[in-house]
Amino acid sequence: MTPAARVQAAIEILEEVIASARDDGPPADTIIQRYFKTRRYAGSKDRRAVRELAFRAIRRSGDRPDSGRAAMIGLADDDAQLLDLFDGSPHGPAARQPAEAPADASDVPQWIRPMLSEHVGAAEWPALLERAPLDLRVNIAKIGRDDLLGQFDGAVPTPLSPWGLRLASDSKVDDHPAFLDGLIEVQDEGSQLIALACRPESGMRILDLCAGAGGKALALAAAAPGAEIIASDTNRARLSQLRPRADRAGAAIATRLLDGGREAAQLADLEGQCDVVLVDAPCSGSGTWRRSPEGRWRLTQGRLDRLARLQAHLLDLAAPLVRPGGALIYATCSIIRAEGADQARSFLGRHSSCMVQDVSFVGGRADGPGRLLTPAHDSTDGFFVARFVRS
Ligand SMILES: C[S@@+](CC[C@H](N)C(=O)[O-])C[C@H]1O[C@@H](n2cnc3c(N)ncnc32)[C@H](O)[C@@H]1O
């Protein structure tokens, strides 16, 4: 591909990413993979260059651009070499017209700014979009962290989680023997800290209510191999990914597929029976923009309101399942108050039998009844987490 053809390819990809963000479709990575499946002429260098261009344009625009071309023009207006490639050559983009408006540049969408946690001021915004390192969680049920340290080039222990190793962002581990043997999982340090906040111990019964593909359930099982762990979710496809991961890790985790709206009846046998219930609730994902920067283009006030209602519903569902003296842990990978401190405060207002307890990990900052981790302050994804004890 010529350099100009790469720019045109990135514009076409951006067009799809914009439509997908508007219509709640697949993420940018999936779109890029699909794009090249039907374009075998593109070599690996072309693919890398196009991907890089598309992601640079996505990171540059906080608000959803009008078109892929507007997004790329925005990037090119600050980069003379890129602008020169708008030359109308075959397969390249048409020449830039003076009347064409570039997409606006911003880190955080305008409308979301007033909704962020007070900790996430403008000085923290650039870090929300910096490339994240690759964090691994060592399966401590099988091996110690120090025993694996030397097996990965440039790996360092994560500073906050005792289970983590940090590698450069572009590291690949899915064909590493340690991965195939179930000794590691890819997991951001922030997610590891949420599992730590559950204080898992052998003999406990732990419900991971929104387990998804089981990232945190696996961390809990590794930390407390003698615990009974139940992983539930309403999404069959996600929950079914847990089984092979648990087999690889040698973890015993029971799963329960729930029907949205019938969860209370399906979990009735666990009422007052759980030592710990983890509610890792669906959220805006605003704490993970550094991995999925197009997530900023997906959010609308309507979506945010629906998510906040679902989070409240899941918290109300979870509270009666906790045994007296047991703990409810609420987490979202969000830096938006409505999904964090405000949600936790409302929960406390509705449930007088629950009291706040400090989460036991190092890191983060106090944020209302919970703690907030942010990329700038903690070098983790952004997370809100609160721990409640049932009296
Ligand atoms: C943030 S994700 C969970 C990530 C997972 N805990 C992990 O560590 O990989 C939230 C999950 O909540 C699930 N969910 C949505 N509505 C639910 C409901 N009513 N009951 C249980 N799970 C639900 C979604 O399907 C999604 O998998």
Ligand as a Chemical Component Dictionary entry (heavy atoms), coordinates in Angstrom:
data_LIG
# 
_chem_comp.id                   LIG 
_chem_comp.type                 NON-POLYMER 
_chem_comp.pdbx_formal_charge   0 
_chem_comp.three_letter_code    LIG 
# 
loop_
_chem_comp_atom.comp_id 
_chem_comp_atom.atom_id 
_chem_comp_atom.alt_atom_id 
_chem_comp_atom.type_symbol 
_chem_comp_atom.charge 
_chem_comp_atom.model_Cartn_x 
_chem_comp_atom.model_Cartn_y 
_chem_comp_atom.model_Cartn_z 
_chem_comp_atom.pdbx_ordinal 
LIG C1  C1  C 0  -17.990 -5.160  33.935 1  
LIG S1  S1  S 1  -18.617 -6.587  33.226 2  
LIG C2  C2  C 0  -17.950 -7.847  34.262 3  
LIG C3  C3  C 0  -16.491 -8.137  34.074 4  
LIG C4  C4  C 0  -16.004 -9.343  34.843 5  
LIG N1  N1  N 0  -16.374 -9.296  36.238 6  
LIG C5  C5  C 0  -14.502 -9.509  34.730 7  
LIG O1  O1  O 0  -13.781 -9.306  35.712 8  
LIG O2  O2  O -1 -14.040 -9.833  33.621 9  
LIG C6  C6  C 0  -20.295 -6.560  33.711 10 
LIG C7  C7  C 0  -21.065 -7.824  33.435 11 
LIG O3  O3  O 0  -22.382 -7.671  33.974 12 
LIG C8  C8  C 0  -23.228 -8.498  33.225 13 
LIG N2  N2  N 0  -24.648 -8.183  33.521 14 
LIG C9  C9  C 0  -25.457 -7.279  32.953 15 
LIG N3  N3  N 0  -26.682 -7.327  33.508 16 
LIG C10 C10 C 0  -26.645 -8.283  34.471 17 
LIG C11 C11 C 0  -27.589 -8.799  35.395 18 
LIG N4  N4  N 0  -28.851 -8.327  35.428 19 
LIG N5  N5  N 0  -27.214 -9.781  36.219 20 
LIG C12 C12 C 0  -25.947 -10.263 36.201 21 
LIG N6  N6  N 0  -24.991 -9.820  35.339 22 
LIG C13 C13 C 0  -25.345 -8.837  34.491 23 
LIG C14 C14 C 0  -22.792 -8.232  31.809 24 
LIG O4  O4  O 0  -23.224 -9.275  30.958 25 
LIG C15 C15 C 0  -21.276 -8.158  31.954 26 
LIG O5  O5  O 0  -20.674 -9.382  31.663 27 
# 
loop_
_chem_comp_bond.comp_id 
_chem_comp_bond.atom_id_1 
_chem_comp_bond.atom_id_2 
_chem_comp_bond.value_order 
_chem_comp_bond.pdbx_ordinal 
LIG C1  S1  SING 1  
LIG S1  C2  SING 2  
LIG S1  C6  SING 3  
LIG C2  C3  SING 4  
LIG C3  C4  SING 5  
LIG C4  N1  SING 6  
LIG C4  C5  SING 7  
LIG C5  O1  DOUB 8  
LIG C5  O2  SING 9  
LIG C6  C7  SING 10 
LIG C7  O3  SING 11 
LIG C7  C15 SING 12 
LIG O3  C8  SING 13 
LIG C8  N2  SING 14 
LIG C8  C14 SING 15 
LIG N2  C9  SING 16 
LIG N2  C13 SING 17 
LIG C9  N3  DOUB 18 
LIG N3  C10 SING 19 
LIG C10 C11 SING 20 
LIG C10 C13 DOUB 21 
LIG C11 N4  SING 22 
LIG C11 N5  DOUB 23 
LIG N5  C12 SING 24 
LIG C12 N6  DOUB 25 
LIG N6  C13 SING 26 
LIG C14 O4  SING 27 
LIG C14 C15 SING 28 
LIG C15 O5  SING 29 
# 
